[in-house]
């Protein structure tokens, strides 16, 4: 009898979950962005979320929860209700680099989330204030190496993409700079534009418009090929630093235990957004690289996150 009772309870729970998924969503969805407004993750979340809102029939409301390199907002997302009404836009820092940099991290990127899908890849650029005293990347490397801690290097907090890729850059140059943390790359970029800090490694989505406007100086893009969004910027290989190749990524996640049906609905809406011509153009104009084929599935993202944690762990621990 106890077995039959348990079986009946399980069946009822399954039916309730299925019914919930069928009516989902029936109220606005909150998307946590673990950085300040105006940064690359925030921009991508808003562009994609706008289109997804139309598909889902409910508004996706962006909530910026900045702090601790994105881990504050990510922790909140990991402990949110698993009903699909709180999701997050994570990235390489929050779900790849953070475990190596935060020994007391309150979440596990590989265990505490349901992956929804990859939103966009974002190549990294080496940029500086517009009057930085180096004409090209070779001169940039020589100057940073010679001046070390006199160079102020901005980043969005320990564990962020700008921090991790910046550490990778200085480790390859063979020096250490003075690290200047911010609550997001938006504020960091503002100070770079005003000349209060010297250099930054950041996602193309965040810096493309400023590079075109001439308010900051770009030395190289850390990808094998040039970006169509910035065709005049050489690759790091072309410019003389071939070992520095790195791209960031942004992806959607829900709390662990969110039903497969709800995750599937969110993934479907995300994929539809990436196929929308207007949304696609907005992302491509910013220099983003859109996922295709298998890269758009939640299963692929889950495997990818595990690989990213393995990739960054030795690099960042060695730098410490």
C-alpha positions as CSV (number, residue, x, y, z in Angstrom):
1,X,0.0,0.0,0.0
2,X,2.8,2.4,0.9
3,X,4.4,1.7,-2.5
4,X,1.1,2.4,-4.3
5,X,0.7,5.6,-2.3
6,X,4.2,6.8,-3.3
7,X,3.5,5.9,-6.9
8,X,0.3,7.9,-6.8
9,X,2.0,10.9,-5.3
10,X,4.8,10.8,-7.9
11,X,2.1,10.6,-10.7
12,X,0.3,13.5,-9.2
13,X,3.5,15.6,-8.9
14,X,4.3,14.8,-12.6
15,X,0.9,15.8,-13.7
16,X,1.1,19.0,-11.8
17,X,4.5,19.8,-13.2
18,X,3.2,19.1,-16.7
19,X,0.2,21.3,-16.2
20,X,2.4,24.1,-14.9
21,X,4.6,23.8,-17.9
22,X,1.6,24.0,-20.2
23,X,0.5,27.3,-18.7
24,X,4.0,28.7,-18.4
25,X,4.6,31.6,-18.5
26,X,1.5,33.4,-17.0
27,X,3.4,36.3,-15.4
28,X,6.6,38.3,-16.1
29,X,10.0,36.6,-16.0
30,X,13.0,38.1,-14.2
31,X,16.3,37.7,-15.9
32,X,19.2,38.4,-13.5
33,X,22.2,40.0,-15.1
34,X,25.1,39.7,-12.5
35,X,26.7,43.0,-13.6
36,X,26.0,46.7,-13.8
37,X,23.7,48.0,-16.6
38,X,25.5,48.9,-19.8
39,X,28.1,46.1,-19.8
40,X,28.2,43.4,-22.6
41,X,26.3,40.8,-20.7
42,X,23.6,43.4,-19.9
43,X,23.4,44.5,-23.6
44,X,23.1,40.9,-24.9
45,X,20.5,40.1,-22.2
46,X,18.3,43.1,-23.2
47,X,18.5,42.5,-26.9
48,X,17.7,38.8,-26.6
49,X,15.2,39.2,-23.8
50,X,13.2,41.8,-25.8
51,X,12.5,39.3,-28.6
52,X,11.9,36.4,-26.2
53,X,9.3,38.4,-24.4
54,X,7.2,38.6,-27.6
55,X,7.5,34.9,-28.2
56,X,6.6,33.9,-24.6
57,X,3.8,36.5,-24.3
58,X,5.2,37.8,-21.0
59,X,7.8,40.5,-20.4
60,X,11.3,39.5,-19.4
61,X,12.4,42.1,-16.8
62,X,16.2,42.6,-16.5
63,X,17.5,42.8,-12.9
64,X,21.1,43.9,-12.5
65,X,22.7,42.4,-9.4
66,X,26.3,43.5,-9.5
67,X,29.1,42.5,-7.2
68,X,32.0,40.1,-6.6
69,X,32.8,39.6,-10.3
70,X,29.3,38.5,-11.1
71,X,29.1,35.9,-8.3
72,X,26.6,37.8,-6.2
73,X,23.9,37.8,-8.8
74,X,24.8,34.3,-9.9
75,X,24.4,33.1,-6.3
76,X,21.0,34.7,-6.1
77,X,20.0,33.0,-9.3
78,X,21.2,29.6,-8.1
79,X,19.0,29.8,-5.0
80,X,15.9,31.2,-6.8
81,X,12.7,29.2,-7.1
82,X,12.9,26.6,-9.9
83,X,9.6,27.6,-11.5
84,X,11.1,29.3,-14.5
85,X,10.2,32.8,-13.4
86,X,13.8,33.7,-12.5
87,X,16.5,33.0,-15.0
88,X,19.9,34.5,-15.5
89,X,22.4,35.5,-18.2
90,X,25.7,34.0,-17.2
91,X,29.0,34.0,-19.0
92,X,32.6,32.7,-19.1
93,X,33.5,34.4,-15.8
94,X,30.5,33.4,-13.7
95,X,30.3,29.9,-15.0
96,X,33.9,29.1,-16.1
97,X,36.5,31.2,-14.2
98,X,34.8,31.9,-10.9
99,X,35.5,28.4,-9.3
100,X,39.2,28.9,-9.6
101,X,39.1,32.5,-8.2
102,X,36.6,32.1,-5.3
103,X,37.5,29.2,-3.0
104,X,34.3,29.8,-1.0
105,X,32.0,30.1,-4.0
106,X,28.4,29.5,-2.9
107,X,27.4,27.8,-6.2
108,X,28.6,25.1,-8.5
109,X,28.3,26.1,-12.2
110,X,28.0,22.5,-13.2
111,X,25.5,21.3,-10.6
112,X,23.3,24.2,-9.4
113,X,21.8,25.3,-12.8
114,X,19.7,24.0,-15.6
115,X,21.4,25.2,-18.8
116,X,19.0,26.9,-21.2
117,X,21.1,27.9,-24.2
118,X,24.1,29.8,-25.5
119,X,23.1,33.4,-26.5
120,X,26.3,34.8,-28.1
121,X,30.0,34.4,-28.3
122,X,31.9,37.6,-27.8
123,X,35.6,38.0,-29.0
124,X,38.0,39.8,-26.7
125,X,39.8,43.0,-27.7
126,X,42.9,44.6,-26.1
127,X,42.1,48.2,-25.7
128,X,43.5,51.3,-23.9
129,X,42.7,54.9,-23.3
130,X,43.0,56.9,-26.5
131,X,46.3,58.6,-25.6
132,X,48.0,55.4,-24.3
133,X,51.7,55.7,-25.4
134,X,52.0,52.8,-27.8
135,X,51.4,52.9,-31.5
136,X,50.8,49.2,-32.0
137,X,50.5,45.9,-30.1
138,X,54.2,45.2,-30.0
139,X,54.8,48.7,-28.5
140,X,51.9,48.1,-26.1
141,X,53.5,44.9,-24.9
142,X,56.9,46.5,-24.4
143,X,55.4,49.5,-22.5
144,X,53.3,47.3,-20.2
145,X,56.2,45.0,-19.6
146,X,58.5,47.9,-18.8
147,X,56.1,49.8,-16.6
148,X,54.4,46.9,-14.8
149,X,52.4,48.1,-11.7
150,X,52.4,51.7,-13.0
151,X,49.9,50.6,-15.6
152,X,46.3,50.7,-14.3
153,X,44.3,47.7,-15.7
154,X,40.5,48.0,-15.3
155,X,38.2,45.0,-14.9
156,X,34.6,44.2,-13.8
157,X,35.6,42.4,-10.7
158,X,37.5,39.2,-9.7
159,X,36.2,36.3,-11.8
160,X,34.7,38.5,-14.5
161,X,35.6,38.1,-18.2
162,X,37.6,41.3,-18.3
163,X,39.5,40.1,-15.2
164,X,40.2,36.6,-16.4
165,X,41.2,37.6,-19.9
166,X,43.3,40.5,-18.4
167,X,45.2,38.1,-16.1
168,X,45.8,35.8,-19.1
169,X,47.2,38.7,-21.1
170,X,49.6,40.0,-18.4
171,X,50.7,36.4,-17.7
172,X,51.7,36.0,-21.3
173,X,53.5,39.4,-21.3
174,X,55.3,38.3,-18.1
175,X,54.4,41.2,-15.8
176,X,51.8,42.4,-13.3
177,X,49.7,45.5,-13.5
178,X,47.8,47.5,-10.9
179,X,44.3,45.9,-11.0
180,X,41.4,48.4,-10.7
181,X,38.1,46.5,-10.1
182,X,34.6,47.9,-10.9
183,X,31.1,46.5,-10.5
184,X,30.8,46.0,-14.2
185,X,32.6,46.7,-17.5
186,X,30.2,49.6,-18.1
187,X,31.7,51.7,-15.3
188,X,35.2,50.4,-16.2
189,X,34.8,51.5,-19.8
190,X,33.6,55.0,-18.7
191,X,36.8,55.5,-16.8
192,X,38.9,54.2,-19.7
193,X,37.2,56.7,-22.0
194,X,37.9,59.5,-19.5
195,X,41.5,58.4,-19.1
196,X,41.3,57.5,-15.4
197,X,42.6,54.0,-16.2
198,X,45.0,52.8,-18.8
199,X,44.1,49.4,-20.3
200,X,41.3,46.9,-20.5
201,X,40.6,43.5,-22.1
202,X,36.9,43.4,-22.9
203,X,34.2,41.8,-25.0
204,X,33.6,43.3,-28.5
205,X,30.0,43.9,-27.7
206,X,31.0,46.4,-25.1
207,X,33.8,48.3,-26.9
208,X,32.9,48.2,-30.7
209,X,31.0,51.5,-30.8
210,X,33.7,53.3,-28.7
211,X,36.4,52.0,-31.0
212,X,34.6,53.2,-34.0
213,X,34.0,56.6,-32.4
214,X,37.7,56.9,-31.5
215,X,37.1,57.4,-27.8
216,X,39.4,54.4,-27.0
217,X,42.3,52.8,-28.8
218,X,42.1,49.1,-30.0
219,X,45.3,47.2,-30.5
220,X,44.1,43.7,-31.5
221,X,41.3,41.2,-31.4
222,X,42.1,37.8,-29.8
223,X,40.6,35.6,-32.4
224,X,42.0,33.6,-35.3
225,X,40.3,35.9,-37.9
226,X,39.4,39.5,-38.0
227,X,35.8,40.5,-37.0
228,X,33.5,41.8,-39.7
229,X,32.3,44.4,-37.2
230,X,35.8,45.8,-36.8
231,X,37.7,44.8,-40.0
232,X,40.5,47.2,-39.5
233,X,41.6,45.8,-36.2
234,X,44.3,43.1,-36.6
235,X,44.2,39.8,-34.8
236,X,46.7,39.2,-32.0
237,X,48.5,36.8,-34.3
238,X,48.9,39.4,-37.0
239,X,49.9,42.0,-34.4
240,X,52.6,39.9,-32.8
241,X,51.1,38.1,-29.8
242,X,49.9,34.8,-31.3
243,X,49.5,33.0,-28.0
244,X,46.8,35.3,-26.8
245,X,43.6,34.0,-28.4
246,X,40.4,34.0,-26.2
247,X,36.7,34.6,-26.7
248,X,34.0,35.0,-24.1
249,X,30.4,33.7,-24.2
250,X,27.0,34.6,-22.7
251,X,24.4,32.0,-21.9
252,X,21.0,31.6,-20.2
253,X,20.5,29.4,-17.1
254,X,17.7,28.5,-14.7
255,X,17.8,27.2,-11.2
256,X,18.5,23.5,-10.7
257,X,15.3,21.5,-10.8
258,X,13.4,23.7,-13.3
259,X,11.3,21.3,-15.3
260,X,12.5,20.1,-18.7
261,X,9.4,21.4,-20.4
262,X,9.9,24.9,-19.1
263,X,13.6,24.8,-20.1
264,X,12.6,23.6,-23.5
265,X,10.1,26.6,-23.9
266,X,12.8,29.0,-22.9
267,X,15.3,27.4,-25.2
268,X,12.8,27.6,-28.1
269,X,12.2,31.3,-27.4
270,X,16.0,31.9,-27.3
271,X,16.6,30.1,-30.6
272,X,13.7,32.0,-32.2
273,X,15.3,35.3,-31.0
274,X,18.7,34.3,-32.6
275,X,16.9,33.5,-35.9
276,X,15.0,36.9,-35.9
277,X,16.6,39.1,-38.5
278,X,16.4,42.3,-36.5
279,X,17.8,40.7,-33.3
280,X,20.5,38.9,-35.3
281,X,21.6,42.1,-37.0
282,X,21.8,44.0,-33.6
283,X,24.0,41.3,-32.2
284,X,26.2,40.9,-35.3
285,X,26.6,44.7,-35.6
286,X,28.1,44.6,-32.1
287,X,30.5,41.9,-33.2
288,X,28.9,39.0,-31.4
289,X,29.3,35.5,-32.8
290,X,26.0,33.6,-32.9
291,X,25.8,29.9,-32.0
292,X,24.5,27.5,-34.7
293,X,23.4,23.8,-34.8
294,X,24.2,21.8,-31.7
295,X,25.6,24.8,-29.9
296,X,22.0,26.1,-29.4
297,X,20.9,23.1,-27.3
298,X,20.7,23.1,-23.5
299,X,22.6,19.7,-23.5
300,X,25.5,21.2,-25.4
301,X,25.7,24.1,-23.0
302,X,25.8,21.8,-20.0
303,X,28.8,20.0,-21.4
304,X,30.5,23.2,-22.5
305,X,30.3,24.7,-19.0
306,X,32.1,21.7,-17.5
307,X,34.8,22.1,-20.1
308,X,35.2,25.8,-19.4
309,X,35.7,25.2,-15.6
310,X,38.4,22.7,-16.5
311,X,40.0,25.1,-18.9
312,X,40.3,28.1,-16.7
313,X,41.1,26.4,-13.4
314,X,44.8,25.7,-14.0
315,X,45.4,29.1,-15.8
316,X,43.9,31.3,-13.0
317,X,45.3,29.2,-10.1
318,X,48.7,29.5,-11.6
319,X,48.4,33.3,-11.9
320,X,47.5,33.6,-8.2
